[in-house]
Amino acid sequence: MGVRIAAVDLGASSGRVMAFDIEADRVGFTEAHRFPNGPVRLGDTLHWDVLALYQGVLDGLRAAGPELDSVGIDSWAVDYGLLDATGALLGNPVHYRDARTDGVPEAVHARVPAAELYGVTGLQVLPFNTVYQLAAARGTPQLAAARQLLLIPDLLGHWLTGARVTEVTNASTTGLLDARTRTWSAELLSRLGIAEGLFTPLVEPGTVIGELLPHVGAGSVPVVAVGSHDTASAVVGVPAATRDFAYVATGTWSLVGVELDTPVLTEAGRRANFSNELGVDGTVRYLRNVMGLWLLQECLREWGDPDLSGLLDAAAGEPGLTAVVDAGDPAFIPPGDMPARIAAACTRTGQPAPATRAAVVRCVLDSLALAHRRAVRQAAELSGRRVGVVHVVGGGARNRLLCRLTADACGLPVIAGPVEAAAYGNALVQARALGAVTGGLPELRALVRASAELVRYEPDGGAEAWRAAEERLTTPLPV
């Protein structure tokens, strides 16, 4: 018997509620509701409008229909809401791109050296990791009054059900979870002066956390913890037929890596800035965050949102690899004049600054493909996992030029799709919890392959040109 499932998938620029109809051998879906999500600056601080997000979720659940069998939520990582002793939210959650964590990682590492932190959490150093956000908030009235912390999908789940839990795949992005034991690290919390009671019990994906409260929906509709970090759900939605794959989960960020059974907590991995984020069914997502389509999105915003398809066509006609930038450079994290920052980065590395919009777009896409190449190759080397194919999922799977360049850069076939990989993974974990589908990740991925539209790109040579472009970013300029 089939089930109807609502997959709530929240990204950094929009949210959507997808209504899935799932049979044992077929998956179909429609987009029930899409709503904007963006930062709100109040004074000097960048916030999320979490109440507007919650309203969007409610509207989406109602649009998905009255006969839902379950609901699950995934979102971006690291950000959180603080609750006081009565359960009230202590202010709008701060946006991870806010400048409050500037210089904070160094202060945290003075208390717990970076190598020791990595040895427990296995997490890439990103200035917005939750551990650094909490350090930046030390001494504020909100943190002093806080009694519990809930990551964004868990906060929304709490408002839907009343339950207060933390799903483990998203918890693994905080920098406070032990990657080996999949539990909060009491030692790290103690050394960093963070109250252990701030954190709620952990649950694994597939756990039913509660039912929709009466004011939300009619009937006893369970809410299921999915891979609530959207990348964890997206990796479930990778349509891989074998284990020798790498993935590029593209959107505002590109998360590039391989799926493992155990974390890799080596010094080489730390120096390469790889993360061991936890996945569904006890897996580990061994990956690196790179800047992703944020670079392109910010260029378009600066230019007044011109037609993207025309710019991509023009970029495809530009000479390749004329100039590239490091898509992992923290200088690109804040919002602002991205074309100017890209031009400055090219100049700093002795390359010509792009002179036209098409040249800027080609620089961005070449740079992303180069970052994908570096991350795929290093993930394989550091983990010992052979990679025979790269799966590009998420919004970037629509970008034919980016997919073709990624195939060329990696020297490997690229299979693009599904665009809605996170929603697929979210819904399939729910369906399995309900007993509507069975099996492990291979069986769930077989359902994705049978249901999604996929496009294959073969590499077209040019390995030497990509190697030379990479050297431009790693070879110091003459003094």
N, C-alpha and C positions, 0 to 999 in steps of 0.2 A: 504494500500500500504506500502511495506517495505521501510526501509531506510538503507543506508550504512554510517557508522559512524567511524571516527578515534578517538580512545581513546589513548592519549599520557600519559603514566604512567612512571614516573621517580623515581627510587629508589636510595639508597645511593651507590650501586655498579654497577647498570646497568639501562639503559632506554629502553623502547620498545614502539612501535606504534602498537596497535592492531586494526585490521579492523573488525568491527562488522556489521553483517547483521541482522537487527531486524524486526520481524513481530509482529503483535499484540499478538501472542501466542507462539512465538519461538525466541530464541536468538542463533545465531551462530557466531563464530569468528575465525580468523586466526591471527597469529603473522606476521605482515607485515615486521617488522624490529626490530632488537635488537642491542644495541650498549653499549660499556662499559662506566662507569662513576666512576671516582675515584679522590681522592685528589691529588693536585699538591703542593709540598712544594717549595716555593720561599723564600730564606733567612730563616727567623725565622717564617714565616707565612704559614699556610696551607690554600689553596684556592680550589675552584671548577673551572674546565675548562668549563665555561659556554658557550663559543663560540663553543666548540666541542659538547656540549649538543644540542645547537641550530642546528648545522649541522646535528646531528643525527635525530632531529625532522624533519627537512626538507627532509632528505633522506627517513624517514619513511612515511611521508605524500605522497611523490611521489610513494613509493612502494605500498601504500594502494590503489592506483588507481585514475584515473581522475574523477570518478563519485561520489565523496564524497558529502554527504548531510550536514555534520557538523563536527567540530573538537572540542575537549575539552582536557584540560591539568590538570593533578594532579602531585604532587611531595611531597617530604619530607617538613617538616615545618621549620620555624624560620629564615632561611637564606635569604639574600636579596641582591639586587644590588642598587647602588646609581647612580642617573642621575644628570648631571649638567644642567645649564640653557638652553643649546642647545639640551638636550635630550641624550647626549652621556654618555656612561657607564664609571663611575669613578673607573676603576680597576676591576679585577676579584673578585667576591664575596668571602668572607672569609668562610671557612669551619667551621661548628659548633663544630668540635672536636679540633679546634685550641685552644691553651692555653691562648689566650688573655683575657679570662673571668675568669681566676683563681683569686679567692678572690673578684671579682666584685660584686656578689650578696650582700655581707655584706656591701659594700659601698653604694649600692642602697638602702638597707634597713635602712641605717642611715638617708636617706632623706625621705623615705616613709617606715615606719615599715612594716615588712612582713605581719602582720595580716591585716593592712589597704590595702595593695596591693591585698591580697587574697580576701578581702571583695568586691573589685571591679571586679577583673579579674577572680577570682576563679581558678587560674592557679598554678599547681605544680611548686615548685622551682627546676628548672634545670639550671645549670650554663650557658647553651648556649641559653636560651630564648632570643628573640630579644631585649627585654628591657635591658638585661645585655650586649649584644653585642654592643648596641648603647652607653651604658655608657662606655664600654671599648674603643670605638672609639672617645669619646669626645676629642676635641683638635687636631684631625688629619686633615691634609689638605683635604682629601677626604670628610669627613663629613662637614667641613666648606664650601666646594664648592658645596655640594649636594643641590639640589632643590626638588627632589622627591625620595622616596624609594619605590621599588617594590619587593615583595616577588618573589621567583624564578618562580613559574608558571605564575604569573602576568607579570613578566619581559619578559618571552618567548611569552606570549600572546600579549604583547605590540609590540614585534618585528614582530609578525605575522600579526597584525591588525592596529597598530598605537594607539590603545586605552590604556589609563592609568587608571586602576581601581584596587581595591583590593578585592578579594573574601573573604567573611566573615568567612568561616570555618577555613581558614589558618590564617586570621587576628587574630583569637581568640587564636592562639598559641604565639602571640608576647608578651603578658603581658601588653598590652596597650589598650585592648578592654574591654568595660563594658559588662560583661557576661549577665546582665539582659536586657539591652537595645539593644544589638548587634550593638553598635556604638563605635567609638573611644572615649576614656575618656579624655576630654579636661582638666579635673582637674589633672589627672596623668601626662599628657604631660607637663602641666605648672609646676607642682611641681618637675618634673625630668629635667626641662630645655630643653625639646625636642620641636622643632618647629612644631606646629600643621600642618602647610602647607607642611610638608615633606610627609604627607600621602595622598593618593588619595582616591576618593569616594569609599564607600563600595558597593558591589553588592552581592545579594543572589544567590545560585546555581540555574541554569536554566535561568539566564539572558543572552541574546545574547549581547556580548560586541562589536562585529564588524564583518567584513568580511576579509577573507584572502586578503592581499595586492597583486597587480598584479604580483610582482616578486616571490611570494610564490606559487600561484596556479591559475589555470584558472577558470573563472566563479565566481559567487557570492556565495562563501561557507561561511556560518556563523561560527563564533567561539563562543562557549557557555561556560560560567562560570559553572563549575561543582563543586562538593565538592573538591576544589583544594588541600586541605590537603589530601594526599593519604589515611589516615585513615578514613576521612569523607566519601570518595568514597567507601572504603572497607566495612564500616558499612552498607551503602546502599546495598552492594553486599552480606551481610549476609543472607543466605536462611532461615531465621526464620519463623516459621508458627504462633507463638504467641509472646506476648510481654515479657514472663518470661524467657528471655535468657540473658546470658552474652556472650561477644565476646572476643576472643584473636586474634588480628590482628598481625600476626607474620611475621617477616622479620629480618632486622638488629636489629630492636627493637621489643619487644612485648608490644602492647598497650592493656590493659586488663580492661574491664569495662562493664557498662550497658548503655542503652539508656533511657534518661529521657525527660520529657516535660519542666522542669525548672531546673535551676542550684541549686546546694547544696553548699551554701557559709558559712558553719558552721566552727567553730574553730576545731571541731573534724575532719572534712574533711581536713582542712589545716594541722593539725598535722600528719594525715595519708598520706599527700603528694598526694592528689587526685586532678586531673584537671577537670575543667568544660570546655571542648572544644566544640565549637558550631558545630551542624550537619545540615544536609539537612532537609528541611521542618520544620524549627524552633525547631529542637530537640537539646538536649545537650548530648554530649558524656562524661559521668562521668567515668573517667579512671585514671589509673596510668601507667606511662612509666616504663618498666623494660628493662634490657639490651638486651634481645632477642638473636637471633642467632649470633650477633656480637661476643659473647664469643667464639662460635664454629668457626666462620669465621677467627678470629684472631689466634686461635690455629692452624687451618689448614694452614694459611699463614706462621706461624712460623715453621711449620713442612715441608714446601715445597710443600703444596697442594697435600697430598696423597689421595688415593681413599677413598671417603667418605662412600660409601655403605659398604665396608669392615669394616671400623671403626665402623659404626653403628651396624653391625652384632656382632662385637666383644663386643661393649658396652652393647648390650642387654644381653650378657652372663655374665657380671660383676655383683657382688652383689650390690643390690640397696641401696641407702642412706648411703653408707659407709662414704661419706663426701659430704657436701653441702656448697655453698657460697651464700652470699646475692647478688642476681642478680640486685639489685637496687643500689649497692655500686658505688658512683662516681669514685672510684679508677679504675674501669674497663672501663671508658669512653675513655681515650686516646688510640691510637694504640701503639703497643709494644709487648713485650714478655708475651703473655697472659697465657701460661701454668705456667710460673714462678709466675705470680701474683696470679693465682688460688691456687698454692701450698702454697704461703705465707699466703693467706687468710685462708686456712684450718689450717695451723699451728697456726695462731693467735687465732683461736677459739677452739684449743685443739683437732683437728681432724687429722687423718693421711693424709698426702699429697698424692695425686694419684701418683702411681709409674710407670704406663704405659700409653701409649696414649689412649688405650681403657678405662682405669680407669678415665682419664681426661675427655673424652667425656661423660662417664656415670655421672660423677660429674656435668658437665655442664647441661646435660639434666634433671637430678634430680633437680638441682637448679632452672632451668627455670620452671619446673612443680610445684615446691614448691612456687615460686614467683607467678605463675598463681593462685594457690590455695589461697594464702594470699590475692591477689588483688580481686579475685572473691568474696571471703567471706566478705571482708571489703566493697566492693562496695555495696553489698546487705544490709549489716548492716547500712551503713551510709546513703543510699538513701531510704531505706524501700522497695526496689524493690525485689520481690521474684525471685529467679533464679532456673529454673528447668532443664536447658540444657546449655551447653557451646559450642559455635560455634568457631572452629579454622579455620581461613581463612588466605590466603597469603602463602608465601613460606613454612612456617612450617607445613602446612597441608599435605605436602608430607612426612614429617618425622614421620613414623609410631610409632617409639619408643617414640618420644616426645608426640604425641597425646595420646598414651596408658597411659603414665605416668601422663599426665594432667588429664585424666579421673579418674585414681586411686587417685591422689592427691586431686582433688576436690570432689570426691565421687559422681560425676554426669556424665551422658552420655555426650560424646563429639561427635559432628558432624563435620567432617573435610572436608573442601572445601567450595567454590572453591579456588584454588590457585590464580586465577586471579580475586579475589573479587574486588580489586580497579578498575580494568579495566571494570568489569561488572557495578559497580556503576557509574563510569564516563560515560559509554555509555548509560545507562538507563536514567540518568538525561538529557542527550542530546536528546534522543529519545522522552522523554516526552515534552521537550521544543519545539520539532518539531511537536508535536501532533501525533506521530506514536504510542505511548502507552499512556494510561490514568491511573489515580488513584494515590493513595498515596504510602507510603513506603510498606504497605502490598502487594499491587498489583505488585510493582516492585520486591519485594522479591519472590513472587510466580513465576514470570518469571525466576528468578535465580534457584529456586528449580526445575522447569520443564526442565531446560537446562543444569545444571552443574552436574558433577559426584561427589557424596558425599559418605563418608564412616563414619559409626557409630562405636564408641568404648564405651563399657560398663565398668563401674568401677569394679575392681576386689578385693575390700576390702583393708585391710591394713591401715585403718584410724589412728590407734594408732602409727604406724611407721612414718607416715607423721607428726603427731602432735609432736612426739619426735624429729624428724629432725628439725622442726621449732623452737623448744625450744633451740636447740644448737646455733641458731643464735640470740636468744633474751635473753639468760641467761648469765650474766657476768661470766667469769672464776674466780675461787678462787684466791685471792691475796696471 
